[in-house]
Amino acid sequence: MTDSERLYSYACSLAFAAFGFAVAIASQPLWTRPAPSGQVPGYMRTHGLDARGPFWFTVTLVVLPLIVAFATRRLSAILSESDAQPWARMTCWAACAASIWLAVISPDVAYVIAPVVLFVPLAFILRRFDARFSSDDVVLLPAFIVTFFALLDLTDADGRLLLIASAFVLFAMRLALSRKTNAFAFTPLGIIPEATLLFGHRAWLNVLALAIVFVTPWIGRGSKKVLTFVAYPAFVYFLPLACSLWASEGVLRVSFFEAGHSVLRASDMMHGARPYRETVPMHGFIEDGALDYVLMRFGARTAGSVMKGHELASQLNAPAMYAVTTAAAASPAAGLLAVLFANGGSSLRCAFALFAVALMVAAYRRESFVLLRRAAVLTVVACLTSLDFGAYAVLALIVTAILMTPRRSAFKAIGAGIAIAAAPVVLLFAIFGILTAAISRTLALGSLAPGSSSGFFMAPKLLHDLRYFPDVLYAFLQRPSMAIGVWIAAVLILAIGLAMNVPRNYAPLVILAAFVAATGLSYAERRHLYPIENGGYPMVFAATALLLRDRRQAARVCGIVAAAILFVAAGITPNIAVMSSVRRQRGTTDTNVTEVREIHRARGILMDKPDAEYLTTLNNYFSQNLGPTETFFDFTNHGLIYYLLDRRCPVPMNEVAAYETASGQREVIRCLEQQREVTYALIPASYDRYEMDAVPNRERAPLVWAYLQEHFQPAFEQGAVVVWKRIE
C-alpha cells in the first residue's frame, strides 16, 4: 500500500467512524425510557425517565464508532486503492458528513443512516467508473434547488426526506449521463416556472420545473455558453422570486422613508416637476425617480405595481454579482457560488456598477480597448443610477487603465467611452432645461454628507467581543463581521497590486479590490455593509477559484483552505431551513404589518401598522379639509405620503437632512412663501420613527422650524399625526 492509499484508507475509516458517532447521537431517544418501578428517586426519576439512560447513551457514543470503523475496514481499504476514482471516495466522505449534519440538527435514525445507505453502495459499486466530474458539475446545485422546491410544493413530506431524495436522484442521473457533456446546462432554468411571485402557486408549474430538470439532460444539447450566459444568470435572478419573504407573502414590504426616495420623485414628475429643479434625485437620476416615472407612465397605478417594477429591476444585482465573479475568476461555477453565498441581494444602485466592473475585468483579460470603452459607457450609466456606486466604478476604471498596456491607449478608450455616454445625456438635459440645475445640485450634494454621517467606525458586535488575536479570526467567519474582513483584504490586495507586478491571471482581483475598497465609504457614512458584500464576496470567491487552479502546490493549498473556510461560513443549515419554511409559506404571518386597501394607491404593499394608522388618519383628515389644488409640507420624512395621497411635494428635497444647510433651509422657506397652496404642514410628534439618527428635525433645520412656528398653527392631532395649518 502506497502512502497515498494509506492516507485515503485512514480518511475513509475516519468518515465511517464519524458515521457511527452520528448513529449513536441519533440513538438517544432509544435510551429515553420510562423509569422502572422501584428506581431510587432523583432528577431523572422525578421526570419519569430511566436514570440509566444517560450512561448507556454515552457508552453508545464510544462503542458504536469503534464497531462501525472495524466493520468497514475492508470497505475503506478497497476505496483507497489506486484504481478507485476520487469521486467515489469523496462521495463516501460526503455521505458520512451528511449523516453527522442530520444527526446534529435532527437526531432521527432513519434519516441519519439514509445518506450512507443510499450513496455509499452506489459509490462502491461504481468506484472504478470514470464519471468525469469537474467544476461544471456545480450546475447540480441549481438542479437540486429546483427539484427540492418542486417537491416541497407538490408534497407534504418531511423536508429531510425531500433533501435526501432530491440529492440521490440527481446524483444517480449524473452518473448515468457522465458521457454527455453539459447535459445539465438547461436545468437551472427550472427556477423560472417556480417564480411564484410572477406566476403564483400552481402544481403544473412545478411539474414543468421537474421536467426541465429531469428531461432536458436526456434530450437537450447544452453547451458551456448556454450555462454561462443564460442558465446561471437566469437562475440567480429568479431565485429570490421563487424563495424570499416577498415571494411567499406576495406583497412587498415598504418604508415610507426609503420608498419615498424614488416614488416621491416620480410622483412629482407626474405632477409636472422637472428633475433637479423642482425635485432632486438624492442617489441618482435612474434610481430616484426616472425608473418609477417610466413605470407610472406605462400604467402603474398603485404603490404595489410601482414598487414591484422597481424591485424587479433591482434583482439585476444578483446577475451583476455573478457576472463580476465569473469575469474575475474565469469560472461560472465560482460566480454562481458567490451569489448563493451572499444570498443574492437586490440593489439597483449597485447593479450597473458591478456590470461595469465585470466589463473592465473582461477588457483587461482580453486586452481589449473596445471592451474598456464599453465599460466606461456603463460606468456613466452607473453614475446616473447612483452617484456613489458610480464613483466607486470610476476608481476601478482608473485602476484598470493603470494595469493595461499601453496606458495611454487605455485612458483614451475610457475618455471616448465617457464622452459617448455623457454627450447624449448632456444634450437631453440641456433640451429639457435641467442641465445647469443637474450640475449645481450634484455638486451641492457633497455639502450634505456630514448630516448623514453616523459617527466613527464601530465594529459589529461579534468583532468587538472577539477583538483579541487569535479570537478575532473566528469573528471574521461570521456575518456581518466577515464584510469588514473582506474590506481589509481588498485594501491589502489593492496596495500589493499597485505596488508590485502581479501575474496577469491575478490582476483582475486588483480591479475588483479597487471597487471594494471604495465601498468602505458607505460604511464610513452610514455603516452600510451591503456595498462591501456586493463586491467583496465576488472578490473572495474569485480569489479562491484562481488559487485552486494554480499549478503551484502552495497556491492550491491556500485555495483549498479558503474553500473550506467559505464552506464553513456559508451557513448551509439556516439557509436550507429558511428556504424550506419560506417556500411553503402562503401569505404573511406577521401581525405587525398590514395592507391599506381602502386607499387605492396604497394597495399592493405591506407597511408597519403604525405607518398604516398614520396614513389612514391623515387621509381621513385631508379628504375633508384639503382642497383639490392644495397640498401640504412634510416635516416628518414621510415622503411616500405624497404619492399615496396624490399630492405634489412643494420643495425640491423632502428629507429634512437633505436641506439642513443654511442655504437649503432658505430655499425651503422661499418655496413655502411662494406657494400659498401649501395649506398644511406635517409636524413630528414627540417621538417620530423617521427622524434620521434620532436627531429631531427641529434641530436639523432650525430656520424651517422657526418659519413653521411663525406661519403655521396646530390644527389637528391624533396619535402620531400632528397637522398644523397655515395662518392666513
C-alpha positions, 0 to 999 in steps of 0.5 A, spaced: 500 500 500 502 506 497 502 512 502 497 515 498 492 509 499 494 509 506 492 516 507 485 515 503 484 508 507 485 512 514 480 518 511 475 513 509 475 509 516 475 516 519 468 518 515 465 511 517 467 512 524 464 519 524 458 515 521 457 511 527 458 517 532 452 520 528 448 513 529 449 513 536 447 521 537 441 519 533 440 513 538 438 517 544 431 517 544 432 509 544 435 510 551 429 515 553 425 510 557 420 510 562 423 509 569 422 502 572 418 501 578 422 501 584 428 506 581 431 510 587 428 517 586 432 523 583 432 528 577 431 523 572 426 519 576 422 525 578 421 526 570 419 519 569 425 517 565 430 511 566 436 514 570 440 509 566 439 512 560 444 517 560 450 512 561 448 507 556 447 513 551 454 515 552 457 508 552 453 508 545 457 514 543 464 510 544 462 503 542 458 504 536 464 508 532 469 503 534 464 497 531 462 501 525 470 503 523 472 495 524 466 493 520 468 497 514 475 496 514 475 492 508 470 497 505 475 503 506 481 499 504 478 497 497 476 505 496 483 507 497 486 503 492 489 506 486 484 504 481 478 507 485 476 514 482 476 520 487 469 521 486 467 515 489 471 516 495 469 523 496 462 521 495 463 516 501 466 522 505 460 526 503 455 521 505 458 520 512 458 528 513 451 528 511 449 523 516 453 527 522 449 534 519 442 530 520 444 527 526 446 534 529 440 538 527 435 532 527 437 526 531 432 521 527 435 514 525 432 513 519 434 519 516 441 519 519 443 512 516 439 514 509 445 518 506 450 512 507 445 507 505 443 510 499 450 513 496 455 509 499 453 502 495 452 506 489 459 509 490 462 502 491 459 499 486 461 504 481 468 506 484 472 504 478 467 508 473 470 514 470 464 519 471 468 525 469 466 530 474 469 537 474 467 544 476 461 544 471 458 539 475 456 545 480 450 546 475 447 540 480 446 545 485 441 549 481 438 542 479 437 540 486 434 547 488 429 546 483 427 539 484 427 540 492 422 546 491 418 542 486 417 537 491 416 541 497 410 544 493 407 538 490 408 534 497 407 534 504 413 530 506 418 531 511 423 536 508 429 531 510 426 526 506 425 531 500 433 533 501 435 526 501 431 524 495 432 530 491 440 529 492 440 521 490 436 522 484 440 527 481 446 524 483 444 517 480 442 521 473 449 524 473 452 518 473 448 515 468 449 521 463 457 522 465 458 521 457 454 527 455 457 533 456 453 539 459 447 535 459 445 539 465 446 546 462 438 547 461 436 545 468 437 551 472 432 554 468 427 550 472 427 556 477 423 560 472 416 556 472 417 556 480 417 564 480 411 564 484 411 571 485 410 572 477 406 566 476 403 564 483 402 557 486 400 552 481 402 544 481 403 544 473 408 549 474 412 545 478 411 539 474 414 543 468 420 545 473 421 537 474 421 536 467 426 541 465 430 538 470 429 531 469 428 531 461 432 536 458 439 532 460 436 526 456 434 530 450 437 537 450 444 539 447 447 544 452 453 547 451 458 551 456 455 558 453 448 556 454 450 555 462 454 561 462 450 566 459 443 564 460 442 558 465 446 561 471 444 568 470 437 566 469 437 562 475 440 567 480 435 572 478 429 568 479 431 565 485 429 570 490 422 570 486 421 563 487 424 563 495 424 570 499 419 573 504 416 577 498 415 571 494 411 567 499 407 573 502 406 576 495 406 583 497 412 587 498 414 590 504 415 598 504 418 604 508 415 610 507 422 613 508 426 609 503 420 608 498 419 615 498 426 616 495 424 614 488 416 614 488 416 621 491 420 623 485 416 620 480 410 622 483 412 629 482 414 628 475 407 626 474 405 632 477 409 636 472 416 637 476 422 637 472 428 633 475 433 637 479 429 643 479 423 642 482 425 635 485 432 632 486 434 625 485 438 624 492 442 617 489 441 618 482 437 620 476 435 612 474 434 610 481 430 616 484 425 617 480 426 616 472 425 608 473 418 609 477 416 615 472 417 610 466 413 605 470 407 610 472 407 612 465 406 605 462 400 604 467 402 603 474 397 605 478 398 603 485 404 603 490 404 595 489 405 595 481 410 601 482 414 598 487 414 591 484 417 594 477 422 597 481 424 591 485 424 587 479 429 591 476 433 591 482 434 583 482 439 585 476 444 585 482 444 578 483 446 577 475 451 583 476 454 579 482 455 573 478 457 576 472 463 580 476 465 573 479 465 569 473 469 575 469 474 575 475 475 568 476 474 565 469 469 560 472 461 560 472 461 555 477 465 560 482 460 566 480 454 562 481 457 560 488 458 567 490 451 569 489 448 563 493 453 565 498 451 572 499 444 570 498 443 574 492 441 581 494 437 586 490 440 593 489 439 597 483 444 602 485 449 597 485 447 593 479 450 597 473 456 598 477 458 591 478 456 590 470 461 595 469 466 592 473 465 585 470 466 589 463 473 592 465 475 585 468 473 582 461 477 588 457 483 587 461 483 579 460 482 580 453 486 586 452 481 589 449 480 597 448 473 596 445 471 592 451 474 598 456 470 603 452 464 599 453 465 599 460 466 606 461 459 607 457 456 603 463 460 606 468 456 613 466 450 609 466 452 607 473 453 614 475 446 616 473 443 610 477 447 612 483 452 617 484 456 613 489 456 606 486 458 610 480 464 613 483 466 607 486 466 604 478 470 610 476 476 608 481 476 601 478 476 604 471 482 608 473 485 602 476 484 598 470 487 603 465 493 603 470 494 595 469 493 595 461 498 596 456 499 601 453 496 606 458 495 611 454 491 607 449 487 605 455 485 612 458 483 614 451 478 608 450 475 610 457 475 618 455 471 616 448 467 611 452 465 617 457 464 622 452 459 617 448 455 616 454 455 623 457 454 627 450 447 624 449 445 625 456 448 632 456 444 634 450 437 631 453 438 635 459 440 641 456 433 640 451 429 639 457 432 645 461 435 641 467 442 641 465 445 647 469 440 645 475 443 637 474 450 640 475 449 645 481 445 640 485 450 634 484 455 638 486 451 641 492 450 634 494 457 633 497 455 639 502 450 634 505 454 628 507 456 630 514 448 630 516 448 623 514 454 621 517 453 616 523 459 617 527 466 613 527 467 606 525 464 601 530 465 594 529 459 589 529 458 586 535 461 579 534 468 583 532 468 587 538 467 581 543 472 577 539 477 583 538 483 579 541 488 575 536 487 569 535 479 570 537 478 575 532 479 570 526 473 566 528 469 573 528 471 574 521 467 567 519 461 570 521 456 575 518 456 581 518 463 581 521 466 577 515 464 584 510 469 588 514 474 582 513 473 582 506 474 590 506 481 589 509 483 584 504 481 588 498 485 594 501 491 589 502 490 586 495 489 593 492 496 596 495 500 589 493 497 590 486 499 597 485 505 596 488 508 590 485 507 586 478 502 581 479 501 575 474 496 577 469 491 571 471 491 575 478 490 582 476 483 582 475 482 581 483 486 588 483 480 591 479 475 588 483 479 590 490 479 597 487 471 597 487 471 594 494 475 598 497 471 604 495 465 601 498 468 602 505 465 609 504 458 607 505 460 604 511 464 610 513 457 614 512 452 610 514 455 603 516 452 600 510 455 593 509 451 591 503 456 595 498 462 591 501 458 584 500 456 586 493 463 586 491 467 583 496 464 576 496 465 576 488 472 578 490 473 572 495 470 567 491 474 569 485 480 569 489 479 562 491 477 559 484 484 562 481 488 559 487 485 552 486 487 552 479 494 554 480 499 549 478 503 551 484 502 546 490 502 552 495 497 556 491 492 550 491 493 549 498 491 556 500 485 555 495 483 549 498 483 552 505 479 558 503 474 553 500 473 550 506 473 556 510 467 559 505 464 552 506 464 553 513 461 560 513 456 559 508 451 557 513 448 551 509 443 549 515 439 556 516 439 557 509 436 550 507 431 551 513 429 558 511 428 556 504 424 550 506 419 554 511 419 560 506 417 556 500 411 553 503 409 559 506 402 562 503 401 569 505 404 573 511 404 571 518 406 577 521 401 581 525 405 587 525 404 589 518 398 590 514 395 592 507 391 599 506 386 597 501 381 602 502 386 607 499 387 605 492 394 607 491 396 604 497 394 597 495 399 592 493 404 593 499 405 591 506 407 597 511 408 597 519 401 598 522 403 604 525 405 607 518 398 604 516 394 608 522 398 614 520 396 614 513 389 612 514 388 618 519 391 623 515 387 621 509 381 621 513 383 628 515 385 631 508 379 628 504 375 633 508 379 639 509 384 639 503 382 642 497 383 639 490 389 644 488 392 644 495 397 640 498 401 640 504 409 640 507 412 634 510 416 635 516 416 628 518 420 624 512 414 621 510 415 622 503 411 616 500 405 620 503 405 624 497 404 619 492 399 615 496 395 621 497 396 624 490 399 630 492 405 634 489 411 635 494 412 643 494 420 643 495 425 640 491 428 635 497 423 632 502 428 629 507 429 634 512 437 632 512 437 633 505 436 641 506 439 642 513 444 647 510 443 654 511 442 655 504 437 649 503 433 651 509 432 658 505 430 655 499 425 651 503 422 657 506 422 661 499 418 655 496 413 655 502 412 663 501 411 662 494 406 657 494 400 659 498 397 652 496 401 649 501 395 649 506 398 644 511 404 642 514 406 635 517 409 636 524 413 630 528 410 628 534 414 627 540 417 621 538 417 620 530 420 613 527 423 617 521 427 622 524 434 620 521 439 618 527 434 620 532 436 627 531 429 631 531 428 635 525 427 641 529 434 641 530 436 639 523 433 645 520 432 650 525 430 656 520 424 651 517 422 650 524 422 657 526 418 659 519 413 653 521 412 656 528 411 663 525 406 661 519 403 655 521 398 653 527 396 646 530 390 644 527 389 637 528 392 631 532 391 624 533 396 619 535 402 620 531 399 625 526 400 632 528 397 637 522 398 644 523 395 649 518 397 655 515 395 662 518 392 666 513 
